[in-house]
Amino acid sequence: MQILETIVDNGPFPTVRFEGEGGEAVSVSLAFEASLDDAQLVAKAKVFLLHAANFEGAEAGPSADRPEPVRDSSYTLEYRDNGQVRDLAGLTFPTLDAVLEECRRSADDLWQDALSRSEAPVGWAVRARDATGEIVASVDYEDVRKMHEANTADSEPVPSTL
């Protein structure tokens, strides 16, 4: 599903609704935390959806198709946008690969937001720290820019040699 709009209802029972093409929608209801702003609620909802996507067959244990879960899965994601750093602590992920994937998705979102403001940020965009404070994943804006350039190059027509 291509997400077209994200709606946050930051009330006593916060809900994040991801609306897609053709009227499709996914809503995530969250426990109330007065300290979370809309961006943090969206990030937390994305993590819940990631967990839901990995839920099927979870009781079967690790396999070749699914990496073994990490032991200590509590992370803090740090987002750098528009000259400010925001932290979202206490997030859990099933694997370290899932942490990196969330960092990539979030960095891409930040990159798109920056482009909409006619900005071209540099340096790290999103990084994840484990429970000990060690950085275990990081995505730079340069990585996102290169990914978009590669995707654009793949979709552009190739001149014929005939």
DSSP file (Angstrom, degrees, kcal/mol; ACC not computed):
  #  RESIDUE AA STRUCTURE BP1 BP2  ACC     N-H-->O    O-->H-N    N-H-->O    O-->H-N    TCO  KAPPA ALPHA  PHI   PSI    X-CA   Y-CA   Z-CA
    1    1 A M              0   0    0      0, 0.0     2,-0.6     0, 0.0    18,-0.0   0.000 360.0 360.0 360.0 130.4    0.0    0.0    0.0
    2    2 A Q        -     0   0    0      1,-0.0    19,-0.9    19,-0.0     2,-0.5  -0.786 360.0-132.3 -85.0 120.0    1.3    3.4   -0.9
    3    3 A I  E     +A   20   0A   0     -2,-0.6    17,-0.3    17,-0.2     3,-0.1  -0.628  31.6 171.1 -77.4 122.5    0.8    5.8    2.0
    4    4 A L  E     +     0   0A   0     15,-3.1     2,-0.3    -2,-0.5    16,-0.2   0.729  64.8  10.6-100.4 -30.1   -0.8    9.0    0.9
    5    5 A E  E     -A   19   0A   0     14,-1.8    14,-3.2     2,-0.0     2,-0.5  -0.997  55.5-152.8-152.6 145.0   -1.6   10.6    4.2
    6    6 A T  E     -A   18   0A   0     -2,-0.3     2,-0.5    12,-0.2    12,-0.2  -0.988  15.5-167.3-120.8 124.8   -0.9   10.1    7.9
    7    7 A I  E     -A   17   0A   0     10,-2.9    10,-3.1    -2,-0.5     2,-0.5  -0.949   2.2-161.7-116.7 129.2   -3.4   11.4   10.4
    8    8 A V  E     -A   16   0A   0     -2,-0.5     2,-0.7     8,-0.2     8,-0.2  -0.944   9.1-168.4-113.8 124.9   -2.6   11.6   14.1
    9    9 A D  E     -A   15   0A   0      6,-3.0     6,-1.8    -2,-0.5     2,-1.5  -0.888   9.7-172.3-107.6  96.6   -5.4   11.9   16.7
   10   10 A N        +     0   0    0     -2,-0.7    28,-0.1     4,-0.2    -2,-0.0  -0.485  39.6 119.2 -93.0  65.3   -3.3   12.8   19.8
   11   11 A G  S    S-     0   0    0     -2,-1.5    -2,-0.0     2,-0.1     0, 0.0  -0.164  87.3 -60.3-108.7-156.2   -6.1   12.6   22.4
   12   12 A P  S    S+     0   0    0      0, 0.0    20,-0.3     0, 0.0    -2,-0.1   0.759 139.5  34.8 -64.4 -23.4   -6.6   10.4   25.5
   13   13 A F  S    S-     0   0    0     18,-0.1    18,-0.1    -4,-0.1    -2,-0.1  -0.722  95.3-147.9-127.6  80.3   -6.5    7.4   23.2
   14   14 A P        -     0   0    0      0, 0.0    16,-3.1     0, 0.0     2,-0.4  -0.174  17.6-174.1 -57.1 136.3   -3.9    8.3   20.5
   15   15 A T  E     -AB   9  29A   0     -6,-1.8    -6,-3.0    14,-0.2     2,-0.5  -0.998  14.7-159.7-133.1 135.6   -4.5    6.9   17.1
   16   16 A V  E     -AB   8  28A   0     12,-2.5    12,-2.6    -2,-0.4     2,-0.5  -0.975  12.2-165.0-114.5 124.2   -2.3    7.1   14.0
   17   17 A R  E     -AB   7  27A   0    -10,-3.1   -10,-2.9    -2,-0.5     2,-0.7  -0.943   6.5-160.8-115.1 122.1   -4.1    6.4   10.7
   18   18 A F  E     -AB   6  26A   0      8,-3.3     8,-2.2    -2,-0.5     2,-0.4  -0.902  14.4-160.5-100.8 114.6   -2.1    5.7    7.6
   19   19 A E  E     -AB   5  25A   0    -14,-3.2   -15,-3.1    -2,-0.7   -14,-1.8  -0.809  12.4-179.0-102.6 137.1   -4.3    6.2    4.5
   20   20 A G  E >   -A    3   0A   0      4,-3.6     3,-1.0    -2,-0.4   -17,-0.2  -0.510  35.3 -54.9-121.8-171.7   -3.5    4.8    1.2
   21   21 A E  G >  S+     0   0    0    -19,-0.9     3,-1.4     1,-0.2    -1,-0.2  -0.288 115.6  20.2 -64.3 148.3   -4.7    4.6   -2.4
   22   22 A G  G 3  S-     0   0    0      1,-0.3    -1,-0.2     2,-0.0     0, 0.0   0.691 132.0 -64.5  68.1  19.6   -8.2    3.4   -3.1
   23   23 A G  G <  S+     0   0    0     -3,-1.0    -1,-0.3     1,-0.3    -2,-0.2   0.505  90.0 150.0  83.7   3.2   -9.4    4.2    0.4
   24   24 A E    <   +     0   0    0     -3,-1.4    -4,-3.6    -5,-0.1     2,-0.3  -0.410  19.4 174.4 -67.5 146.8   -7.2    1.6    2.1
   25   25 A A  E     -B   19   0A   0     -6,-0.2     2,-0.4    -2,-0.1    -6,-0.2  -0.994  24.7-160.6-154.5 149.5   -6.2    2.5    5.7
   26   26 A V  E     -B   18   0A   0     -8,-2.2    -8,-3.3    -2,-0.3     2,-0.4  -1.000  14.8-163.7-129.8 130.1   -4.4    1.1    8.7
   27   27 A S  E     -B   17   0A   0     -2,-0.4     2,-0.5   -10,-0.2   -10,-0.2  -0.917   5.3-162.5-116.6 143.1   -4.9    2.5   12.2
   28   28 A V  E     -B   16   0A   0    -12,-2.6   -12,-2.5    -2,-0.4     2,-0.5  -0.987   7.8-154.6-123.8 120.9   -2.7    2.0   15.2
   29   29 A S  E     -B   15   0A   0     -2,-0.5     2,-0.3   -14,-0.2   -14,-0.2  -0.820  18.1-165.3 -95.0 133.2   -4.1    2.8   18.7
   30   30 A L        -     0   0    0    -16,-3.1     2,-0.2    -2,-0.5     3,-0.0  -0.796  25.7-100.6-119.2 157.0   -1.5    3.6   21.2
   31   31 A A        -     0   0    0     -2,-0.3     2,-0.2   -18,-0.1   -18,-0.1  -0.500  53.7 -95.9 -69.8 145.0   -1.3    3.9   25.0
   32   32 A F        +     0   0    0    -20,-0.3     2,-0.3    -2,-0.2    -1,-0.1  -0.460  47.2 169.9 -69.1 128.9   -1.5    7.5   26.2
   33   33 A E    >   -     0   0    0     -2,-0.2     3,-2.0     3,-0.1    -1,-0.0  -0.901  21.9-157.5-138.1 108.1    1.8    9.1   26.9
   34   34 A A  T 3  S+     0   0    0     -2,-0.3    -1,-0.1     1,-0.3    -2,-0.0   0.740  89.0  62.8 -58.8 -24.5    1.6   12.9   27.5
   35   35 A S  T 3  S+     0   0    0     -3,-0.1     2,-0.5     2,-0.0    -1,-0.3   0.547  83.0  94.7 -82.1  -5.8    5.2   13.4   26.5
   36   36 A L    <   -     0   0    0     -3,-2.0    -3,-0.1     4,-0.1     2,-0.1  -0.740  58.7-157.1 -94.0 129.6    4.9   12.2   22.9
   37   37 A D     >  -     0   0    0     -2,-0.5     4,-2.2     1,-0.0     5,-0.2  -0.351  40.3 -89.2 -89.5 179.5    4.3   14.6   20.1
   38   38 A D  H  > S+     0   0    0      1,-0.2     4,-2.4     2,-0.2     5,-0.2   0.896 126.1  51.6 -58.7 -43.9    2.7   13.7   16.7
   39   39 A A  H  > S+     0   0    0      1,-0.2     4,-2.1     2,-0.2    -1,-0.2   0.885 111.0  48.4 -62.4 -38.5    6.0   12.8   15.1
   40   40 A Q  H  > S+     0   0    0      2,-0.2     4,-2.4     1,-0.2    -1,-0.2   0.874 109.7  52.1 -69.8 -37.1    6.9   10.5   17.9
   41   41 A L  H  X S+     0   0    0     -4,-2.2     4,-2.5     2,-0.2    -2,-0.2   0.904 109.5  50.0 -64.3 -40.4    3.5    8.8   17.8
   42   42 A V  H  X S+     0   0    0     -4,-2.4     4,-2.2     2,-0.2    -2,-0.2   0.926 111.1  49.0 -62.8 -44.7    3.9    8.2   14.1
   43   43 A A  H  X S+     0   0    0     -4,-2.1     4,-1.7     1,-0.2    -2,-0.2   0.910 112.3  48.1 -61.5 -42.5    7.3    6.7   14.7
   44   44 A K  H  X S+     0   0    0     -4,-2.4     4,-2.0     1,-0.2    -1,-0.2   0.895 109.9  52.4 -66.2 -39.6    5.9    4.4   17.4
   45   45 A A  H  X S+     0   0    0     -4,-2.5     4,-2.3     1,-0.2    -1,-0.2   0.887 106.4  54.0 -63.2 -39.1    3.0    3.4   15.2
   46   46 A K  H  X S+     0   0    0     -4,-2.2     4,-2.2     1,-0.2    -1,-0.2   0.891 107.0  51.6 -61.5 -39.1    5.5    2.4   12.5
   47   47 A V  H  X S+     0   0    0     -4,-1.7     4,-2.3     2,-0.2    -1,-0.2   0.914 108.2  51.2 -64.6 -42.1    7.3    0.2   14.9
   48   48 A F  H  X S+     0   0    0     -4,-2.0     4,-2.4     1,-0.2    -2,-0.2   0.911 109.9  49.7 -61.2 -41.7    4.0   -1.5   15.9
   49   49 A L  H  X S+     0   0    0     -4,-2.3     4,-2.4     2,-0.2    -1,-0.2   0.886 108.3  53.4 -64.3 -37.7    3.3   -2.2   12.3
   50   50 A L  H  X S+     0   0    0     -4,-2.2     4,-1.4     2,-0.2    -2,-0.2   0.918 109.8  48.1 -61.2 -43.7    6.7   -3.6   11.8
   51   51 A H  H  < S+     0   0    0     -4,-2.3     4,-0.5     1,-0.2     3,-0.2   0.907 110.2  52.0 -62.7 -41.6    6.1   -6.0   14.7
   52   52 A A  H >X S+     0   0    0     -4,-2.4     3,-1.0     1,-0.2     4,-0.5   0.893 106.7  53.2 -62.8 -39.3    2.7   -7.0   13.2
   53   53 A A  H 3< S+     0   0    0     -4,-2.4     3,-0.2     1,-0.2    -1,-0.2   0.822 113.4  43.6 -65.1 -30.6    4.4   -7.8    9.9
   54   54 A N  T 3< S+     0   0    0     -4,-1.4    -1,-0.2    -3,-0.2    -2,-0.2   0.410  92.0  89.4 -92.4   1.0    6.8  -10.1   11.7
   55   55 A F  T X4  +     0   0    0     -3,-1.0     3,-2.4    -4,-0.5     4,-0.3   0.876  56.4 100.5 -70.0 -39.9    4.2  -11.7   13.9
   56   56 A E  T 3< S+     0   0    0     -4,-0.5    -3,-0.0     1,-0.3    -4,-0.0  -0.234 101.4   0.6 -54.5 123.3    3.1  -14.6   11.6
   57   57 A G  T >  S+     0   0    0      1,-0.1     3,-1.8     2,-0.0     4,-0.3   0.642  85.2 141.5  75.4  15.4    4.8  -17.7   12.8
   58   58 A A  G X   +     0   0    0     -3,-2.4     3,-1.1     1,-0.3    -2,-0.1   0.821  67.1  58.5 -60.4 -31.5    6.6  -16.0   15.6
   59   59 A E  G 3  S+     0   0    0     -4,-0.3    -1,-0.3     1,-0.2    -3,-0.1   0.607  88.7  75.3 -76.0  -8.5    6.1  -19.0   17.9
   60   60 A A  G <  S-     0   0    0     -3,-1.8    -1,-0.2     1,-0.2    -2,-0.2   0.655  98.1-131.9 -77.1 -14.6    8.0  -21.3   15.5
   61   61 A G    <   -     0   0    0     -3,-1.1    -1,-0.2    -4,-0.3     5,-0.1  -0.200  44.9 -26.9  88.6 175.8   11.4  -19.9   16.5
   62   62 A P        +     0   0    0      0, 0.0     2,-0.3     0, 0.0     6,-0.1  -0.249  64.3 171.1 -63.8 148.7   14.2  -18.7   14.3
   63   63 A S        -     0   0    0      3,-1.6     3,-0.4     1,-0.0    -2,-0.0  -0.863  51.6 -90.1-144.5 180.0   14.7  -20.1   10.9
   64   64 A A  S    S+     0   0    0     -2,-0.3     4,-0.0     1,-0.2    -1,-0.0   0.818 126.8  51.2 -65.3 -29.0   16.8  -19.4    7.8
   65   65 A D  S    S+     0   0    0      1,-0.2    -1,-0.2     2,-0.0     0, 0.0   0.713 113.8  45.2 -79.1 -20.9   14.0  -17.0    6.6
   66   66 A R  S    S-     0   0    0     -3,-0.4    -3,-1.6    -5,-0.1    -1,-0.2  -0.977  85.8-126.2-130.7 120.1   13.9  -15.1    9.8
   67   67 A P        -     0   0    0      0, 0.0     3,-0.1     0, 0.0    -3,-0.1  -0.207  39.4 -92.4 -61.7 153.8   17.0  -13.9   11.7
   68   68 A E        -     0   0    0      1,-0.1    -4,-0.0    -6,-0.1    -7,-0.0  -0.447  48.6-105.4 -66.3 136.6   17.3  -14.8   15.3
   69   69 A P        -     0   0    0      0, 0.0    26,-0.2     0, 0.0     2,-0.2  -0.257  35.1-109.9 -61.5 149.5   15.9  -12.1   17.6
   70   70 A V        -     0   0    0     24,-0.9     3,-0.2    23,-0.2    23,-0.0  -0.494  20.3-129.3 -77.6 152.9   18.3   -9.9   19.5
   71   71 A R  S    S+     0   0    0      1,-0.3     2,-0.8    -2,-0.2    -1,-0.1   0.968  99.1  34.7 -69.7 -53.9   18.5  -10.4   23.2
   72   72 A D  S    S+     0   0    0      1,-0.1    59,-0.3     2,-0.0    -1,-0.3  -0.857  70.3 172.9-105.6 101.3   18.2   -6.9   24.4
   73   73 A S        +     0   0    0     -2,-0.8    20,-1.0    -3,-0.2     2,-0.5   0.087  34.3 116.6-103.4  24.2   15.8   -5.3   22.0
   74   74 A S  E     +C   92   0B   0     18,-0.2    57,-0.4     2,-0.0     2,-0.3  -0.818  41.7 173.7 -94.1 127.2   15.2   -1.9   23.6
   75   75 A Y  E     -C   91   0B   0     16,-3.4    16,-2.3    -2,-0.5     2,-0.5  -0.891  31.0-142.3-132.5 158.1   16.4    1.0   21.4
   76   76 A T  E     - D   0 129B   0     53,-2.3    53,-2.5    -2,-0.3     2,-0.4  -0.993  19.5-152.9-117.3 123.6   16.4    4.8   21.2
   77   77 A L  E     -CD  88 128B   0     11,-2.4    11,-2.3    -2,-0.5     2,-0.5  -0.826   5.8-157.6 -96.2 135.8   16.0    6.2   17.7
   78   78 A E  E     -CD  87 127B   0     49,-3.2    49,-2.0    -2,-0.4     2,-0.5  -0.959   5.3-164.4-114.7 127.7   17.5    9.7   17.1
   79   79 A Y  E     -CD  86 126B   0      7,-3.0     7,-2.7    -2,-0.5     2,-0.6  -0.945   4.2-161.1-114.7 127.9   16.2   11.8   14.3
   80   80 A R  E     +C   85   0B   0     45,-3.1     2,-0.4    -2,-0.5     5,-0.2  -0.937  27.0 152.2-112.0 116.4   18.1   14.8   13.0
   81   81 A D  E >   -C   84   0B   0      3,-2.6     3,-1.9    -2,-0.6    -2,-0.1  -0.992  61.9  -6.0-147.1 132.0   15.9   17.2   11.0
   82   82 A N  T 3  S-     0   0    0     -2,-0.4     3,-0.1     1,-0.3    -1,-0.1   0.851 128.6 -52.1  55.0  38.9   16.0   20.9   10.4
   83   83 A G  T 3  S+     0   0    0      1,-0.2     2,-0.3    -3,-0.0    -1,-0.3   0.499 118.6 101.8  79.9   4.1   18.9   21.4   12.8
   84   84 A Q  E <   -C   81   0B   0     -3,-1.9    -3,-2.6     2,-0.0     2,-0.5  -0.897  59.9-143.0-122.3 151.8   17.3   19.6   15.7
   85   85 A V  E     -C   80   0B   0     -2,-0.3     2,-0.4    -5,-0.2    -5,-0.2  -0.958  16.0-170.4-113.7 128.2   17.7   16.2   17.2
   86   86 A R  E     -C   79   0B   0     -7,-2.7    -7,-3.0    -2,-0.5     2,-0.4  -0.942   7.5-152.6-116.3 140.1   14.7   14.3   18.5
   87   87 A D  E     -C   78   0B   0     -2,-0.4     2,-0.4    -9,-0.2    -9,-0.2  -0.880  10.3-170.0-111.1 143.1   14.9   11.1   20.5
   88   88 A L  E     -C   77   0B   0    -11,-2.3   -11,-2.4    -2,-0.4     3,-0.4  -0.912  21.5-170.8-130.3 105.4   12.3    8.4   20.8
   89   89 A A  E     +     0   0B   0     -2,-0.4   -13,-0.2   -13,-0.2    -2,-0.0  -0.465  53.7  39.2 -97.3 163.9   13.3    5.9   23.5
   90   90 A G  E    S+     0   0B   0    -15,-0.3     2,-0.3     1,-0.2    -1,-0.2   0.676  70.8 149.2  77.5  19.7   12.0    2.5   24.6
   91   91 A L  E     -C   75   0B   0    -16,-2.3   -16,-3.4    -3,-0.4     2,-0.4  -0.629  30.8-153.9 -84.8 144.1   11.3    1.1   21.1
   92   92 A T  E     -C   74   0B   0     -2,-0.3   -18,-0.2   -18,-0.2   -41,-0.1  -0.932  10.9-174.8-120.0 145.5   11.6   -2.6   20.6
   93   93 A F        -     0   0    0    -20,-1.0   -23,-0.2    -2,-0.4     3,-0.1  -0.965  30.0-129.9-134.9 149.5   12.4   -4.5   17.4
   94   94 A P  S    S+     0   0    0      0, 0.0   -24,-0.9     0, 0.0     2,-0.3   0.809  88.8   6.1 -71.4 -29.0   12.5   -8.2   16.7
   95   95 A T  S  > S-     0   0    0    -26,-0.2     4,-1.3     1,-0.1     5,-0.1  -0.946  71.9-110.5-147.3 165.4   16.0   -8.1   15.1
   96   96 A L  H  > S+     0   0    0     -2,-0.3     4,-2.2     1,-0.2     5,-0.2   0.834 118.6  59.8 -66.9 -32.4   18.8   -5.7   14.4
   97   97 A D  H  > S+     0   0    0      1,-0.2     4,-2.5     2,-0.2    -1,-0.2   0.885 102.4  52.7 -61.1 -38.0   17.9   -5.8   10.7
   98   98 A A  H  > S+     0   0    0      2,-0.2     4,-2.2     1,-0.2    -1,-0.2   0.862 106.6  53.1 -65.9 -35.6   14.5   -4.5   11.6
   99   99 A V  H  X S+     0   0    0     -4,-1.3     4,-2.2     2,-0.2    -2,-0.2   0.947 111.0  45.8 -62.0 -49.1   16.2   -1.6   13.5
  100  100 A L  H  X S+     0   0    0     -4,-2.2     4,-2.5     1,-0.2    -2,-0.2   0.898 111.1  52.7 -62.8 -41.2   18.2   -0.7   10.4
  101  101 A E  H  X S+     0   0    0     -4,-2.5     4,-2.6     1,-0.2    -1,-0.2   0.903 109.2  49.1 -62.5 -41.2   15.2   -1.0    8.2
  102  102 A E  H  X S+     0   0    0     -4,-2.2     4,-2.6     2,-0.2    -1,-0.2   0.891 110.0  52.0 -65.2 -38.7   13.3    1.4   10.4
  103  103 A C  H  X S+     0   0    0     -4,-2.2     4,-2.5     2,-0.2    -2,-0.2   0.914 110.7  48.4 -61.7 -42.6   16.3    3.8   10.3
  104  104 A R  H  X S+     0   0    0     -4,-2.5     4,-2.3     2,-0.2    -2,-0.2   0.932 112.7  47.0 -63.6 -46.4   16.2    3.7    6.5
  105  105 A R  H  X S+     0   0    0     -4,-2.6     4,-2.2     1,-0.2    -2,-0.2   0.928 114.6  46.7 -61.8 -44.9   12.5    4.3    6.3
  106  106 A S  H  X S+     0   0    0     -4,-2.6     4,-2.5     1,-0.2    -1,-0.2   0.901 111.0  51.8 -65.4 -40.8   12.7    7.2    8.8
  107  107 A A  H  X S+     0   0    0     -4,-2.5     4,-2.5     1,-0.2    -1,-0.2   0.895 108.8  51.4 -62.9 -39.6   15.7    8.7    7.0
  108  108 A D  H  X S+     0   0    0     -4,-2.3     4,-2.6     2,-0.2    -1,-0.2   0.914 109.3  50.3 -63.6 -42.3   13.8    8.6    3.7
  109  109 A D  H  X S+     0   0    0     -4,-2.2     4,-2.3     1,-0.2    -2,-0.2   0.926 111.8  47.6 -59.9 -45.1   10.8   10.3    5.3
  110  110 A L  H  X S+     0   0    0     -4,-2.5     4,-2.4     2,-0.2    -2,-0.2   0.890 110.9  52.0 -63.5 -39.2   13.1   13.1    6.7
  111  111 A W  H  X S+     0   0    0     -4,-2.5     4,-2.5     2,-0.2    -2,-0.2   0.930 109.9  48.2 -62.4 -46.4   14.8   13.4    3.3
  112  112 A Q  H  X S+     0   0    0     -4,-2.6     4,-1.9     1,-0.2    -2,-0.2   0.904 111.6  50.2 -61.7 -41.8   11.5   13.9    1.5
  113  113 A D  H  X S+     0   0    0     -4,-2.3     4,-0.8     2,-0.2    -1,-0.2   0.914 110.6  50.0 -61.6 -42.9   10.4   16.5    4.1
  114  114 A A  H ><>S+     0   0    0     -4,-2.4     5,-2.7     1,-0.2     3,-0.8   0.912 108.9  51.5 -63.2 -42.8   13.6   18.3    3.6
  115  115 A L  H ><5S+     0   0    0     -4,-2.5     3,-1.9     1,-0.3    -1,-0.2   0.878 103.9  57.6 -61.9 -36.9   13.2   18.3   -0.2
  116  116 A S  H 3<5S+     0   0    0     -4,-1.9    -1,-0.3     1,-0.3    -2,-0.2   0.745 108.1  47.5 -65.9 -21.2    9.7   19.8    0.2
  117  117 A R  T <<5S-     0   0    0     -4,-0.8    -1,-0.3    -3,-0.8    -2,-0.2   0.230 120.7-112.0 -98.7  11.7   11.3   22.7    2.1
  118  118 A S  T < 5S+     0   0    0     -3,-1.9     2,-0.3     1,-0.2    -3,-0.2   0.850  74.5 135.2  58.8  38.0   14.0   23.0   -0.7
  119  119 A E      < -     0   0    0     -5,-2.7    -1,-0.2    -8,-0.1    -2,-0.1  -0.800  46.4-158.9-111.6 156.5   16.7   21.9    1.7
  120  120 A A        -     0   0    0     -2,-0.3    -9,-0.1    -3,-0.1    -5,-0.0  -0.724  22.2-162.3-132.2  82.2   19.5   19.4    1.1
  121  121 A P        -     0   0    0      0, 0.0     2,-0.3     0, 0.0     4,-0.1  -0.208   2.8-159.2 -67.5 157.4   20.6   18.2    4.5
  122  122 A V        +     0   0    0      2,-0.1     2,-0.1    19,-0.1    -2,-0.0  -0.851  47.1  36.6-130.1 166.7   24.0   16.5    5.1
  123  123 A G  S    S-     0   0    0     -2,-0.3    18,-2.9     2,-0.0    19,-0.4  -0.428 103.5 -14.1  87.7-165.3   25.4   14.2    7.8
  124  124 A W  E     - E   0 140B   0     16,-0.3    16,-0.3     1,-0.1     3,-0.1  -0.441  49.8-175.9 -75.1 147.1   23.5   11.5    9.7
  125  125 A A  E     +     0   0B   0     14,-3.1   -45,-3.1     1,-0.4     2,-0.4   0.796  69.1   5.2-105.2 -50.6   19.7   11.5    9.5
  126  126 A V  E     +DE  79 139B   0     13,-1.7    13,-2.9   -47,-0.2    -1,-0.4  -0.999  63.0 174.9-140.0 138.2   18.6    8.7   11.8
  127  127 A R  E     -DE  78 138B   0    -49,-2.0   -49,-3.2    -2,-0.4     2,-0.4  -0.982  18.0-141.0-141.6 157.0   20.6    6.5   14.2
  128  128 A A  E     -DE  77 137B   0      9,-2.9     8,-2.7    -2,-0.3     9,-1.2  -0.946   8.9-162.3-121.0 137.1   19.7    3.9   16.7
  129  129 A R  E     -DE  76 135B   0    -53,-2.5   -53,-2.3    -2,-0.4     6,-0.2  -0.931  15.5-135.2-115.0 141.5   21.3    3.2   20.1
  130  130 A D    >   -     0   0    0      4,-2.4     3,-1.9    -2,-0.4   -55,-0.1  -0.171  44.1 -81.0 -81.9-174.7   20.9    0.0   22.1
  131  131 A A  T 3  S+     0   0    0    -57,-0.4   -56,-0.1     1,-0.3    -1,-0.1   0.724 131.4  54.8 -63.1 -21.9   20.1   -0.1   25.8
  132  132 A T  T 3  S-     0   0    0      2,-0.1    -1,-0.3     1,-0.0     3,-0.1   0.544 119.2-108.9 -87.6  -6.7   23.8    0.5   26.6
  133  133 A G  S <  S+     0   0    0     -3,-1.9     2,-0.2     1,-0.3    -2,-0.1   0.399  71.9 140.9  95.1  -2.1   23.9    3.7   24.5
  134  134 A E        -     0   0    0      1,-0.1    -4,-2.4    -5,-0.1     2,-0.5  -0.550  58.7-116.6 -75.9 136.6   26.0    2.2   21.7
  135  135 A I  E     +E  129   0B   0     -2,-0.2    -6,-0.3    -6,-0.2     3,-0.1  -0.631  39.3 169.9 -73.1 120.6   25.1    3.3   18.2
  136  136 A V  E     +     0   0B   0     -8,-2.7     2,-0.3    -2,-0.5    -7,-0.2   0.538  64.1  20.3-110.4 -12.5   24.0    0.1   16.4
  137  137 A A  E     +E  128   0B   0     -9,-1.2    -9,-2.9   -38,-0.1     2,-0.3  -0.975  60.9 174.6-156.1 143.9   22.6    1.6   13.2
  138  138 A S  E     -E  127   0B   0     -2,-0.3     2,-0.4   -11,-0.3   -11,-0.2  -0.980  11.1-164.4-152.8 138.8   22.9    4.8   11.4
  139  139 A V  E     -E  126   0B   0    -13,-2.9   -14,-3.1    -2,-0.3   -13,-1.7  -0.992  13.9-151.1-127.3 125.5   21.7    6.2    8.1
  140  140 A D  E  >  -E  124   0B   0     -2,-0.4     4,-1.5   -16,-0.3     3,-0.3  -0.580  25.0-121.3 -90.7 154.8   23.2    9.3    6.5
  141  141 A Y  H  > S+     0   0    0    -18,-2.9     4,-2.7     1,-0.2     5,-0.2   0.847 115.2  61.3 -60.4 -33.3   21.3   11.7    4.2
  142  142 A E  H  > S+     0   0    0    -19,-0.4     4,-2.5     1,-0.2    -1,-0.2   0.885 101.2  52.4 -61.4 -38.9   24.0   11.0    1.6
  143  143 A D  H  > S+     0   0    0     -3,-0.3     4,-2.1     2,-0.2    -1,-0.2   0.911 111.1  46.8 -61.9 -42.5   22.9    7.3    1.7
  144  144 A V  H  X S+     0   0    0     -4,-1.5     4,-2.4     2,-0.2    -2,-0.2   0.917 111.1  51.4 -66.7 -43.4   19.3    8.3    1.1
  145  145 A R  H  X S+     0   0    0     -4,-2.7     4,-2.4     1,-0.2    -2,-0.2   0.928 110.9  48.2 -59.0 -46.0   20.3   10.7   -1.7
  146  146 A K  H  X S+     0   0    0     -4,-2.5     4,-2.6     1,-0.2    -1,-0.2   0.887 109.7  52.9 -62.9 -39.4   22.3    8.0   -3.5
  147  147 A M  H  X S+     0   0    0     -4,-2.1     4,-2.4     1,-0.2    -1,-0.2   0.919 110.7  46.9 -62.3 -43.4   19.4    5.5   -3.1
  148  148 A H  H  X S+     0   0    0     -4,-2.4     4,-2.4     2,-0.2    -2,-0.2   0.887 111.6  50.8 -66.8 -38.4   17.1    8.0   -4.8
  149  149 A E  H  X S+     0   0    0     -4,-2.4     4,-2.5     2,-0.2    -2,-0.2   0.911 111.2  48.5 -64.2 -41.4   19.6    8.7   -7.6
  150  150 A A  H  X S+     0   0    0     -4,-2.6     4,-2.1     2,-0.2    -2,-0.2   0.909 112.4  48.3 -65.1 -41.7   19.9    5.0   -8.2
  151  151 A N  H  X S+     0   0    0     -4,-2.4     4,-1.3     2,-0.2    -2,-0.2   0.881 112.8  48.5 -65.9 -37.7   16.1    4.5   -8.2
  152  152 A T  H  X S+     0   0    0     -4,-2.4     4,-1.1     2,-0.2    -2,-0.2   0.903 110.7  50.6 -67.8 -41.6   15.8    7.4  -10.6
  153  153 A A  H  < S+     0   0    0     -4,-2.5     3,-0.3     1,-0.2    -2,-0.2   0.877 109.0  52.3 -64.0 -37.4   18.5    6.1  -12.9
  154  154 A D  H  < S+     0   0    0     -4,-2.1    -1,-0.2     1,-0.2    -2,-0.2   0.831 111.8  45.9 -67.2 -31.7   16.8    2.7  -13.0
  155  155 A S  H  < S+     0   0    0     -4,-1.3    -1,-0.2    -5,-0.1    -2,-0.2   0.606  92.6  94.8 -90.5 -11.2   13.5    4.2  -14.0
  156  156 A E  S  < S-     0   0    0     -4,-1.1     2,-0.1    -3,-0.3    -4,-0.0  -0.562  86.9-102.5 -79.7 144.0   14.8    6.5  -16.7
  157  157 A P        -     0   0    0      0, 0.0    -1,-0.1     0, 0.0    -2,-0.1  -0.369  31.5-129.9 -64.5 142.6   14.8    5.2  -20.3
  158  158 A V        -     0   0    0     -4,-0.1    -4,-0.0    -2,-0.1    -5,-0.0  -0.820  26.8-112.4 -94.6 129.2   18.1    4.0  -21.6
  159  159 A P        -     0   0    0      0, 0.0     2,-0.2     0, 0.0    -1,-0.0  -0.301  32.9-115.8 -61.3 142.7   19.1    5.4  -25.0
  160  160 A S        -     0   0    0      1,-0.1     0, 0.0     2,-0.0     0, 0.0  -0.509  10.2-149.7 -78.1 146.5   19.2    2.9  -27.8
  161  161 A T              0   0    0      1,-0.2    -1,-0.1    -2,-0.2     0, 0.0   0.391 360.0 360.0 -95.1   2.4   22.5    2.1  -29.5
  162  162 A L              0   0    0      0, 0.0    -1,-0.2     0, 0.0    -2,-0.0   0.467 360.0 360.0 -78.5 360.0   20.8    1.3  -32.8
